[in-house]
Amino acid sequence: MSEEAVRDVLKLFGKRLAQVRGREKWSQERLALESGIARSYLSGVERGQRNTSLINICRLADTLKVQPGELLEFAGIVL
């Protein structure tokens, strides 16, 4: 996988996370507090600057009460 493709996946995941969070009307701060993940780290994930772990993806999904796979549904998201 090229560096550009990796950056694109990180950005897609970040946009999808922000989309799901927004749909649930949660602020980044609330998601950070409820999930135990630092808000600054969460912000970096949503901007596509951090490559979060599978454990954190599951933790975020659990906090948002969605399946982890829903955070990986990138169809229709434009970079």
PyMOL Python script that loads the backbone (N, CA, C, O; Angstrom):
from pymol import cmd

cmd.read_pdbstr("""\
ATOM      1  N   MET A   1       0.858  -1.172   0.000  1.00  0.00           N
ATOM      2  CA  MET A   1       0.000   0.000   0.000  1.00  0.00           C
ATOM      3  C   MET A   1       0.900   1.229   0.000  1.00  0.00           C
ATOM      4  O   MET A   1       1.821   1.323   0.811  1.00  0.00           O
ATOM      5  N   SER A   2       0.645   2.157  -0.891  1.00  0.00           N
ATOM      6  CA  SER A   2       1.472   3.357  -0.991  1.00  0.00           C
ATOM      7  C   SER A   2       1.196   4.303   0.180  1.00  0.00           C
ATOM      8  O   SER A   2       0.165   4.199   0.843  1.00  0.00           O
ATOM      9  N   GLU A   3       2.113   5.209   0.421  1.00  0.00           N
ATOM     10  CA  GLU A   3       1.947   6.211   1.485  1.00  0.00           C
ATOM     11  C   GLU A   3       0.698   7.051   1.253  1.00  0.00           C
ATOM     12  O   GLU A   3      -0.012   7.394   2.198  1.00  0.00           O
ATOM     13  N   GLU A   4       0.434   7.378  -0.002  1.00  0.00           N
ATOM     14  CA  GLU A   4      -0.762   8.164  -0.329  1.00  0.00           C
ATOM     15  C   GLU A   4      -2.033   7.399  -0.001  1.00  0.00           C
ATOM     16  O   GLU A   4      -2.991   7.970   0.520  1.00  0.00           O
ATOM     17  N   ALA A   5      -2.042   6.113  -0.302  1.00  0.00           N
ATOM     18  CA  ALA A   5      -3.210   5.280  -0.003  1.00  0.00           C
ATOM     19  C   ALA A   5      -3.423   5.176   1.509  1.00  0.00           C
ATOM     20  O   ALA A   5      -4.559   5.203   1.982  1.00  0.00           O
ATOM     21  N   VAL A   6      -2.329   5.058   2.264  1.00  0.00           N
ATOM     22  CA  VAL A   6      -2.424   5.006   3.728  1.00  0.00           C
ATOM     23  C   VAL A   6      -3.019   6.301   4.250  1.00  0.00           C
ATOM     24  O   VAL A   6      -3.915   6.274   5.093  1.00  0.00           O
ATOM     25  N   ARG A   7      -2.535   7.437   3.759  1.00  0.00           N
ATOM     26  CA  ARG A   7      -3.069   8.741   4.188  1.00  0.00           C
ATOM     27  C   ARG A   7      -4.553   8.851   3.859  1.00  0.00           C
ATOM     28  O   ARG A   7      -5.335   9.359   4.662  1.00  0.00           O
ATOM     29  N   ASP A   8      -4.940   8.373   2.674  1.00  0.00           N
ATOM     30  CA  ASP A   8      -6.350   8.424   2.281  1.00  0.00           C
ATOM     31  C   ASP A   8      -7.226   7.590   3.215  1.00  0.00           C
ATOM     32  O   ASP A   8      -8.316   8.025   3.586  1.00  0.00           O
ATOM     33  N   VAL A   9      -6.768   6.403   3.597  1.00  0.00           N
ATOM     34  CA  VAL A   9      -7.541   5.549   4.497  1.00  0.00           C
ATOM     35  C   VAL A   9      -7.694   6.223   5.862  1.00  0.00           C
ATOM     36  O   VAL A   9      -8.772   6.194   6.457  1.00  0.00           O
ATOM     37  N   LEU A  10      -6.625   6.821   6.345  1.00  0.00           N
ATOM     38  CA  LEU A  10      -6.700   7.513   7.637  1.00  0.00           C
ATOM     39  C   LEU A  10      -7.691   8.676   7.583  1.00  0.00           C
ATOM     40  O   LEU A  10      -8.450   8.900   8.526  1.00  0.00           O
ATOM     41  N   LYS A  11      -7.675   9.407   6.475  1.00  0.00           N
ATOM     42  CA  LYS A  11      -8.614  10.525   6.318  1.00  0.00           C
ATOM     43  C   LYS A  11     -10.048  10.024   6.194  1.00  0.00           C
ATOM     44  O   LYS A  11     -10.962  10.612   6.772  1.00  0.00           O
ATOM     45  N   LEU A  12     -10.249   8.948   5.448  1.00  0.00           N
ATOM     46  CA  LEU A  12     -11.591   8.374   5.302  1.00  0.00           C
ATOM     47  C   LEU A  12     -12.134   7.904   6.648  1.00  0.00           C
ATOM     48  O   LEU A  12     -13.293   8.154   6.978  1.00  0.00           O
ATOM     49  N   PHE A  13     -11.290   7.223   7.421  1.00  0.00           N
ATOM     50  CA  PHE A  13     -11.728   6.760   8.731  1.00  0.00           C
ATOM     51  C   PHE A  13     -12.072   7.952   9.619  1.00  0.00           C
ATOM     52  O   PHE A  13     -13.095   7.942  10.304  1.00  0.00           O
ATOM     53  N   GLY A  14     -11.236   8.962   9.611  1.00  0.00           N
ATOM     54  CA  GLY A  14     -11.487  10.141  10.434  1.00  0.00           C
ATOM     55  C   GLY A  14     -12.781  10.842  10.068  1.00  0.00           C
ATOM     56  O   GLY A  14     -13.539  11.260  10.943  1.00  0.00           O
ATOM     57  N   LYS A  15     -13.034  10.970   8.773  1.00  0.00           N
ATOM     58  CA  LYS A  15     -14.290  11.596   8.339  1.00  0.00           C
ATOM     59  C   LYS A  15     -15.487  10.746   8.726  1.00  0.00           C
ATOM     60  O   LYS A  15     -16.523  11.276   9.128  1.00  0.00           O
ATOM     61  N   ARG A  16     -15.352   9.438   8.608  1.00  0.00           N
ATOM     62  CA  ARG A  16     -16.463   8.552   8.973  1.00  0.00           C
ATOM     63  C   ARG A  16     -16.732   8.624  10.476  1.00  0.00           C
ATOM     64  O   ARG A  16     -17.888   8.670  10.896  1.00  0.00           O
ATOM     65  N   LEU A  17     -15.682   8.633  11.282  1.00  0.00           N
ATOM     66  CA  LEU A  17     -15.852   8.742  12.718  1.00  0.00           C
ATOM     67  C   LEU A  17     -16.561  10.049  13.074  1.00  0.00           C
ATOM     68  O   LEU A  17     -17.492  10.055  13.879  1.00  0.00           O
ATOM     69  N   ALA A  18     -16.121  11.150  12.475  1.00  0.00           N
ATOM     70  CA  ALA A  18     -16.755  12.442  12.731  1.00  0.00           C
ATOM     71  C   ALA A  18     -18.216  12.433  12.287  1.00  0.00           C
ATOM     72  O   ALA A  18     -19.076  13.023  12.941  1.00  0.00           O
ATOM     73  N   GLN A  19     -18.487  11.761  11.174  1.00  0.00           N
ATOM     74  CA  GLN A  19     -19.858  11.671  10.658  1.00  0.00           C
ATOM     75  C   GLN A  19     -20.762  10.920  11.635  1.00  0.00           C
ATOM     76  O   GLN A  19     -21.863  11.376  11.943  1.00  0.00           O
ATOM     77  N   VAL A  20     -20.301   9.782  12.114  1.00  0.00           N
ATOM     78  CA  VAL A  20     -21.095   8.992  13.058  1.00  0.00           C
ATOM     79  C   VAL A  20     -21.243   9.754  14.371  1.00  0.00           C
ATOM     80  O   VAL A  20     -22.333   9.792  14.942  1.00  0.00           O
ATOM     81  N   ARG A  21     -20.182  10.351  14.847  1.00  0.00           N
ATOM     82  CA  ARG A  21     -20.235  11.140  16.078  1.00  0.00           C
ATOM     83  C   ARG A  21     -21.241  12.276  15.943  1.00  0.00           C
ATOM     84  O   ARG A  21     -22.028  12.522  16.856  1.00  0.00           O
ATOM     85  N   GLY A  22     -21.219  12.963  14.816  1.00  0.00           N
ATOM     86  CA  GLY A  22     -22.145  14.062  14.568  1.00  0.00           C
ATOM     87  C   GLY A  22     -23.584  13.598  14.469  1.00  0.00           C
ATOM     88  O   GLY A  22     -24.495  14.271  14.953  1.00  0.00           O
ATOM     89  N   ARG A  23     -23.789  12.455  13.846  1.00  0.00           N
ATOM     90  CA  ARG A  23     -25.130  11.892  13.726  1.00  0.00           C
ATOM     91  C   ARG A  23     -25.726  11.633  15.106  1.00  0.00           C
ATOM     92  O   ARG A  23     -26.925  11.803  15.323  1.00  0.00           O
ATOM     93  N   GLU A  24     -24.881  11.227  16.015  1.00  0.00           N
ATOM     94  CA  GLU A  24     -25.319  10.954  17.384  1.00  0.00           C
ATOM     95  C   GLU A  24     -25.354  12.229  18.237  1.00  0.00           C
ATOM     96  O   GLU A  24     -25.727  12.197  19.410  1.00  0.00           O
ATOM     97  N   LYS A  25     -24.956  13.357  17.621  1.00  0.00           N
ATOM     98  CA  LYS A  25     -24.937  14.662  18.292  1.00  0.00           C
ATOM     99  C   LYS A  25     -23.998  14.684  19.501  1.00  0.00           C
ATOM    100  O   LYS A  25     -24.309  15.272  20.537  1.00  0.00           O
ATOM    101  N   TRP A  26     -22.857  14.039  19.346  1.00  0.00           N
ATOM    102  CA  TRP A  26     -21.846  14.018  20.391  1.00  0.00           C
ATOM    103  C   TRP A  26     -20.722  14.968  20.008  1.00  0.00           C
ATOM    104  O   TRP A  26     -20.325  15.018  18.844  1.00  0.00           O
ATOM    105  N   SER A  27     -20.212  15.709  20.952  1.00  0.00           N
ATOM    106  CA  SER A  27     -19.029  16.531  20.727  1.00  0.00           C
ATOM    107  C   SER A  27     -17.790  15.633  20.827  1.00  0.00           C
ATOM    108  O   SER A  27     -17.856  14.524  21.358  1.00  0.00           O
ATOM    109  N   GLN A  28     -16.672  16.124  20.315  1.00  0.00           N
ATOM    110  CA  GLN A  28     -15.418  15.381  20.477  1.00  0.00           C
ATOM    111  C   GLN A  28     -15.107  15.218  21.958  1.00  0.00           C
ATOM    112  O   GLN A  28     -14.640  14.166  22.392  1.00  0.00           O
ATOM    113  N   GLU A  29     -15.368  16.258  22.721  1.00  0.00           N
ATOM    114  CA  GLU A  29     -15.069  16.210  24.154  1.00  0.00           C
ATOM    115  C   GLU A  29     -15.882  15.111  24.847  1.00  0.00           C
ATOM    116  O   GLU A  29     -15.348  14.359  25.662  1.00  0.00           O
ATOM    117  N   ARG A  30     -17.158  15.024  24.524  1.00  0.00           N
ATOM    118  CA  ARG A  30     -17.993  13.986  25.145  1.00  0.00           C
ATOM    119  C   ARG A  30     -17.511  12.593  24.758  1.00  0.00           C
ATOM    120  O   ARG A  30     -17.405  11.709  25.608  1.00  0.00           O
ATOM    121  N   LEU A  31     -17.215  12.397  23.452  1.00  0.00           N
ATOM    122  CA  LEU A  31     -16.732  11.093  23.010  1.00  0.00           C
ATOM    123  C   LEU A  31     -15.425  10.752  23.704  1.00  0.00           C
ATOM    124  O   LEU A  31     -15.212   9.608  24.106  1.00  0.00           O
ATOM    125  N   ALA A  32     -14.560  11.724  23.843  1.00  0.00           N
ATOM    126  CA  ALA A  32     -13.286  11.496  24.528  1.00  0.00           C
ATOM    127  C   ALA A  32     -13.524  11.080  25.979  1.00  0.00           C
ATOM    128  O   ALA A  32     -12.946  10.100  26.450  1.00  0.00           O
ATOM    129  N   LEU A  33     -14.359  11.812  26.674  1.00  0.00           N
ATOM    130  CA  LEU A  33     -14.635  11.503  28.084  1.00  0.00           C
ATOM    131  C   LEU A  33     -15.274  10.130  28.253  1.00  0.00           C
ATOM    132  O   LEU A  33     -14.878   9.356  29.125  1.00  0.00           O
ATOM    133  N   GLU A  34     -16.265   9.831  27.414  1.00  0.00           N
ATOM    134  CA  GLU A  34     -17.000   8.569  27.535  1.00  0.00           C
ATOM    135  C   GLU A  34     -16.159   7.355  27.130  1.00  0.00           C
ATOM    136  O   GLU A  34     -16.325   6.267  27.681  1.00  0.00           O
ATOM    137  N   SER A  35     -15.259   7.550  26.164  1.00  0.00           N
ATOM    138  CA  SER A  35     -14.453   6.427  25.660  1.00  0.00           C
ATOM    139  C   SER A  35     -13.130   6.258  26.398  1.00  0.00           C
ATOM    140  O   SER A  35     -12.507   5.198  26.321  1.00  0.00           O
ATOM    141  N   GLY A  36     -12.697   7.295  27.111  1.00  0.00           N
ATOM    142  CA  GLY A  36     -11.403   7.228  27.787  1.00  0.00           C
ATOM    143  C   GLY A  36     -10.232   7.518  26.868  1.00  0.00           C
ATOM    144  O   GLY A  36      -9.083   7.254  27.223  1.00  0.00           O
ATOM    145  N   ILE A  37     -10.511   8.059  25.693  1.00  0.00           N
ATOM    146  CA  ILE A  37      -9.468   8.419  24.725  1.00  0.00           C
ATOM    147  C   ILE A  37      -9.287   9.934  24.781  1.00  0.00           C
ATOM    148  O   ILE A  37     -10.270  10.676  24.755  1.00  0.00           O
ATOM    149  N   ALA A  38      -8.064  10.390  24.857  1.00  0.00           N
ATOM    150  CA  ALA A  38      -7.784  11.825  24.967  1.00  0.00           C
ATOM    151  C   ALA A  38      -8.396  12.597  23.798  1.00  0.00           C
ATOM    152  O   ALA A  38      -8.347  12.144  22.655  1.00  0.00           O
ATOM    153  N   ARG A  39      -8.972  13.766  24.091  1.00  0.00           N
ATOM    154  CA  ARG A  39      -9.611  14.577  23.057  1.00  0.00           C
ATOM    155  C   ARG A  39      -8.604  14.989  21.986  1.00  0.00           C
ATOM    156  O   ARG A  39      -8.941  14.993  20.802  1.00  0.00           O
ATOM    157  N   SER A  40      -7.388  15.332  22.371  1.00  0.00           N
ATOM    158  CA  SER A  40      -6.383  15.732  21.386  1.00  0.00           C
ATOM    159  C   SER A  40      -6.037  14.571  20.455  1.00  0.00           C
ATOM    160  O   SER A  40      -5.824  14.777  19.260  1.00  0.00           O
ATOM    161  N   TYR A  41      -5.981  13.359  20.992  1.00  0.00           N
ATOM    162  CA  TYR A  41      -5.722  12.176  20.173  1.00  0.00           C
ATOM    163  C   TYR A  41      -6.894  11.933  19.225  1.00  0.00           C
ATOM    164  O   TYR A  41      -6.701  11.664  18.040  1.00  0.00           O
ATOM    165  N   LEU A  42      -8.110  12.030  19.761  1.00  0.00           N
ATOM    166  CA  LEU A  42      -9.326  11.846  18.969  1.00  0.00           C
ATOM    167  C   LEU A  42      -9.388  12.860  17.825  1.00  0.00           C
ATOM    168  O   LEU A  42      -9.769  12.521  16.704  1.00  0.00           O
ATOM    169  N   SER A  43      -9.018  14.084  18.115  1.00  0.00           N
ATOM    170  CA  SER A  43      -8.979  15.120  17.089  1.00  0.00           C
ATOM    171  C   SER A  43      -8.015  14.737  15.968  1.00  0.00           C
ATOM    172  O   SER A  43      -8.323  14.914  14.789  1.00  0.00           O
ATOM    173  N   GLY A  44      -6.857  14.217  16.340  1.00  0.00           N
ATOM    174  CA  GLY A  44      -5.881  13.775  15.344  1.00  0.00           C
ATOM    175  C   GLY A  44      -6.399  12.629  14.494  1.00  0.00           C
ATOM    176  O   GLY A  44      -6.118  12.567  13.297  1.00  0.00           O
ATOM    177  N   VAL A  45      -7.155  11.719  15.103  1.00  0.00           N
ATOM    178  CA  VAL A  45      -7.758  10.610  14.355  1.00  0.00           C
ATOM    179  C   VAL A  45      -8.752  11.164  13.350  1.00  0.00           C
ATOM    180  O   VAL A  45      -8.746  10.760  12.187  1.00  0.00           O
ATOM    181  N   GLU A  46      -9.611  12.088  13.785  1.00  0.00           N
ATOM    182  CA  GLU A  46     -10.624  12.640  12.880  1.00  0.00           C
ATOM    183  C   GLU A  46     -10.009  13.464  11.756  1.00  0.00           C
ATOM    184  O   GLU A  46     -10.611  13.582  10.688  1.00  0.00           O
ATOM    185  N   ARG A  47      -8.844  14.027  11.964  1.00  0.00           N
ATOM    186  CA  ARG A  47      -8.161  14.776  10.904  1.00  0.00           C
ATOM    187  C   ARG A  47      -7.322  13.881  10.002  1.00  0.00           C
ATOM    188  O   ARG A  47      -6.727  14.354   9.034  1.00  0.00           O
ATOM    189  N   GLY A  48      -7.271  12.588  10.316  1.00  0.00           N
ATOM    190  CA  GLY A  48      -6.487  11.653   9.507  1.00  0.00           C
ATOM    191  C   GLY A  48      -5.003  11.730   9.784  1.00  0.00           C
ATOM    192  O   GLY A  48      -4.194  11.323   8.950  1.00  0.00           O
ATOM    193  N   GLN A  49      -4.634  12.246  10.942  1.00  0.00           N
ATOM    194  CA  GLN A  49      -3.222  12.391  11.295  1.00  0.00           C
ATOM    195  C   GLN A  49      -2.717  11.280  12.206  1.00  0.00           C
ATOM    196  O   GLN A  49      -1.513  11.138  12.415  1.00  0.00           O
ATOM    197  N   ARG A  50      -3.640  10.495  12.743  1.00  0.00           N
ATOM    198  CA  ARG A  50      -3.267   9.399  13.648  1.00  0.00           C
ATOM    199  C   ARG A  50      -3.831   8.086  13.127  1.00  0.00           C
ATOM    200  O   ARG A  50      -4.945   8.028  12.607  1.00  0.00           O
ATOM    201  N   ASN A  51      -3.044   7.046  13.277  1.00  0.00           N
ATOM    202  CA  ASN A  51      -3.452   5.699  12.892  1.00  0.00           C
ATOM    203  C   ASN A  51      -3.860   4.976  14.176  1.00  0.00           C
ATOM    204  O   ASN A  51      -3.016   4.418  14.876  1.00  0.00           O
ATOM    205  N   THR A  52      -5.139   4.989  14.474  1.00  0.00           N
ATOM    206  CA  THR A  52      -5.607   4.427  15.728  1.00  0.00           C
ATOM    207  C   THR A  52      -5.622   2.902  15.679  1.00  0.00           C
ATOM    208  O   THR A  52      -5.657   2.308  14.601  1.00  0.00           O
ATOM    209  N   SER A  53      -5.596   2.285  16.838  1.00  0.00           N
ATOM    210  CA  SER A  53      -5.552   0.823  16.923  1.00  0.00           C
ATOM    211  C   SER A  53      -6.947   0.212  16.802  1.00  0.00           C
ATOM    212  O   SER A  53      -7.961   0.894  16.946  1.00  0.00           O
ATOM    213  N   LEU A  54      -6.964  -1.070  16.538  1.00  0.00           N
ATOM    214  CA  LEU A  54      -8.223  -1.816  16.472  1.00  0.00           C
ATOM    215  C   LEU A  54      -8.948  -1.747  17.814  1.00  0.00           C
ATOM    216  O   LEU A  54     -10.175  -1.646  17.852  1.00  0.00           O
ATOM    217  N   ILE A  55      -8.207  -1.800  18.902  1.00  0.00           N
ATOM    218  CA  ILE A  55      -8.813  -1.698  20.238  1.00  0.00           C
ATOM    219  C   ILE A  55      -9.535  -0.364  20.370  1.00  0.00           C
ATOM    220  O   ILE A  55     -10.657  -0.322  20.876  1.00  0.00           O
ATOM    221  N   ASN A  56      -8.917   0.729  19.924  1.00  0.00           N
ATOM    222  CA  ASN A  56      -9.561   2.048  20.011  1.00  0.00           C
ATOM    223  C   ASN A  56     -10.764   2.148  19.087  1.00  0.00           C
ATOM    224  O   ASN A  56     -11.753   2.794  19.433  1.00  0.00           O
ATOM    225  N   ILE A  57     -10.698   1.523  17.919  1.00  0.00           N
ATOM    226  CA  ILE A  57     -11.860   1.515  17.015  1.00  0.00           C
ATOM    227  C   ILE A  57     -13.026   0.815  17.716  1.00  0.00           C
ATOM    228  O   ILE A  57     -14.156   1.302  17.679  1.00  0.00           O
ATOM    229  N   CYS A  58     -12.756  -0.314  18.346  1.00  0.00           N
ATOM    230  CA  CYS A  58     -13.810  -1.035  19.069  1.00  0.00           C
ATOM    231  C   CYS A  58     -14.312  -0.221  20.255  1.00  0.00           C
ATOM    232  O   CYS A  58     -15.513  -0.196  20.522  1.00  0.00           O
ATOM    233  N   ARG A  59     -13.417   0.439  20.960  1.00  0.00           N
ATOM    234  CA  ARG A  59     -13.805   1.273  22.101  1.00  0.00           C
ATOM    235  C   ARG A  59     -14.702   2.424  21.636  1.00  0.00           C
ATOM    236  O   ARG A  59     -15.715   2.714  22.274  1.00  0.00           O
ATOM    237  N   LEU A  60     -14.340   3.076  20.540  1.00  0.00           N
ATOM    238  CA  LEU A  60     -15.147   4.183  20.010  1.00  0.00           C
ATOM    239  C   LEU A  60     -16.515   3.691  19.555  1.00  0.00           C
ATOM    240  O   LEU A  60     -17.535   4.321  19.836  1.00  0.00           O
ATOM    241  N   ALA A  61     -16.533   2.567  18.855  1.00  0.00           N
ATOM    242  CA  ALA A  61     -17.800   2.008  18.383  1.00  0.00           C
ATOM    243  C   ALA A  61     -18.700   1.646  19.562  1.00  0.00           C
ATOM    244  O   ALA A  61     -19.895   1.943  19.551  1.00  0.00           O
ATOM    245  N   ASP A  62     -18.137   1.017  20.553  1.00  0.00           N
ATOM    246  CA  ASP A  62     -18.906   0.645  21.738  1.00  0.00           C
ATOM    247  C   ASP A  62     -19.485   1.884  22.421  1.00  0.00           C
ATOM    248  O   ASP A  62     -20.646   1.888  22.830  1.00  0.00           O
ATOM    249  N   THR A  63     -18.683   2.917  22.540  1.00  0.00           N
ATOM    250  CA  THR A  63     -19.132   4.160  23.174  1.00  0.00           C
ATOM    251  C   THR A  63     -20.263   4.796  22.383  1.00  0.00           C
ATOM    252  O   THR A  63     -21.226   5.299  22.962  1.00  0.00           O
ATOM    253  N   LEU A  64     -20.148   4.775  21.045  1.00  0.00           N
ATOM    254  CA  LEU A  64     -21.179   5.356  20.181  1.00  0.00           C
ATOM    255  C   LEU A  64     -22.351   4.404  19.953  1.00  0.00           C
ATOM    256  O   LEU A  64     -23.330   4.764  19.298  1.00  0.00           O
ATOM    257  N   LYS A  65     -22.250   3.203  20.488  1.00  0.00           N
ATOM    258  CA  LYS A  65     -23.293   2.172  20.358  1.00  0.00           C
ATOM    259  C   LYS A  65     -23.571   1.799  18.901  1.00  0.00           C
ATOM    260  O   LYS A  65     -24.718   1.702  18.464  1.00  0.00           O
ATOM    261  N   VAL A  66     -22.464   1.592  18.162  1.00  0.00           N
ATOM    262  CA  VAL A  66     -22.535   1.104  16.784  1.00  0.00           C
ATOM    263  C   VAL A  66     -21.587  -0.089  16.671  1.00  0.00           C
ATOM    264  O   VAL A  66     -20.744  -0.305  17.542  1.00  0.00           O
ATOM    265  N   GLN A  67     -21.730  -0.848  15.610  1.00  0.00           N
ATOM    266  CA  GLN A  67     -20.808  -1.940  15.341  1.00  0.00           C
ATOM    267  C   GLN A  67     -19.490  -1.355  14.822  1.00  0.00           C
ATOM    268  O   GLN A  67     -19.520  -0.355  14.105  1.00  0.00           O
ATOM    269  N   PRO A  68     -18.338  -1.940  15.158  1.00  0.00           N
ATOM    270  CA  PRO A  68     -17.062  -1.418  14.667  1.00  0.00           C
ATOM    271  C   PRO A  68     -17.029  -1.276  13.144  1.00  0.00           C
ATOM    272  O   PRO A  68     -16.444  -0.330  12.616  1.00  0.00           O
ATOM    273  N   GLY A  69     -17.652  -2.211  12.449  1.00  0.00           N
ATOM    274  CA  GLY A  69     -17.666  -2.150  10.988  1.00  0.00           C
ATOM    275  C   GLY A  69     -18.319  -0.894  10.444  1.00  0.00           C
ATOM    276  O   GLY A  69     -17.978  -0.435   9.354  1.00  0.00           O
ATOM    277  N   GLU A  70     -19.256  -0.337  11.197  1.00  0.00           N
ATOM    278  CA  GLU A  70     -19.910   0.892  10.735  1.00  0.00           C
ATOM    279  C   GLU A  70     -18.922   2.053  10.624  1.00  0.00           C
ATOM    280  O   GLU A  70     -19.095   2.942   9.791  1.00  0.00           O
ATOM    281  N   LEU A  71     -17.898   2.042  11.456  1.00  0.00           N
ATOM    282  CA  LEU A  71     -16.882   3.098  11.385  1.00  0.00           C
ATOM    283  C   LEU A  71     -15.945   2.905  10.196  1.00  0.00           C
ATOM    284  O   LEU A  71     -15.166   3.796   9.859  1.00  0.00           O
ATOM    285  N   LEU A  72     -16.027   1.731   9.564  1.00  0.00           N
ATOM    286  CA  LEU A  72     -15.177   1.444   8.409  1.00  0.00           C
ATOM    287  C   LEU A  72     -15.942   1.470   7.086  1.00  0.00           C
ATOM    288  O   LEU A  72     -15.411   1.058   6.055  1.00  0.00           O
ATOM    289  N   GLU A  73     -17.174   1.946   7.110  1.00  0.00           N
ATOM    290  CA  GLU A  73     -17.977   2.066   5.890  1.00  0.00           C
ATOM    291  C   GLU A  73     -17.685   3.427   5.243  1.00  0.00           C
ATOM    292  O   GLU A  73     -18.230   4.456   5.643  1.00  0.00           O
ATOM    293  N   PHE A  74     -16.812   3.399   4.238  1.00  0.00           N
ATOM    294  CA  PHE A  74     -16.342   4.629   3.615  1.00  0.00           C
ATOM    295  C   PHE A  74     -17.103   5.023   2.356  1.00  0.00           C
ATOM    296  O   PHE A  74     -16.856   6.094   1.801  1.00  0.00           O
ATOM    297  N   ALA A  75     -18.023   4.179   1.895  1.00  0.00           N
ATOM    298  CA  ALA A  75     -18.759   4.469   0.645  1.00  0.00           C
ATOM    299  C   ALA A  75     -19.447   5.819   0.746  1.00  0.00           C
ATOM    300  O   ALA A  75     -20.134   6.105   1.727  1.00  0.00           O
ATOM    301  N   GLY A  76     -19.260   6.634  -0.260  1.00  0.00           N
ATOM    302  CA  GLY A  76     -19.931   7.927  -0.318  1.00  0.00           C
ATOM    303  C   GLY A  76     -19.185   9.056   0.380  1.00  0.00           C
ATOM    304  O   GLY A  76     -19.611  10.209   0.305  1.00  0.00           O
ATOM    305  N   ILE A  77     -18.079   8.750   1.058  1.00  0.00           N
ATOM    306  CA  ILE A  77     -17.303   9.787   1.728  1.00  0.00           C
ATOM    307  C   ILE A  77     -16.288  10.323   0.732  1.00  0.00           C
ATOM    308  O   ILE A  77     -15.541   9.560   0.120  1.00  0.00           O
ATOM    309  N   VAL A  78     -16.267  11.634   0.577  1.00  0.00           N
ATOM    310  CA  VAL A  78     -15.347  12.284  -0.360  1.00  0.00           C
ATOM    311  C   VAL A  78     -14.206  12.923   0.415  1.00  0.00           C
ATOM    312  O   VAL A  78     -14.426  13.593   1.424  1.00  0.00           O
ATOM    313  N   LEU A  79     -13.000  12.712  -0.060  1.00  0.00           N
ATOM    314  CA  LEU A  79     -11.834  13.343   0.593  1.00  0.00           C
ATOM    315  C   LEU A  79     -11.723  14.796   0.221  1.00  0.00           C
ATOM    316  O   LEU A  79     -10.807  15.482   0.675  1.00  0.00           O
TER     317      LEU A  79
END
""", "prot")
cmd.dss("prot")
cmd.show_as("cartoon", "prot")
cmd.util.cbc("prot")
cmd.orient("prot")
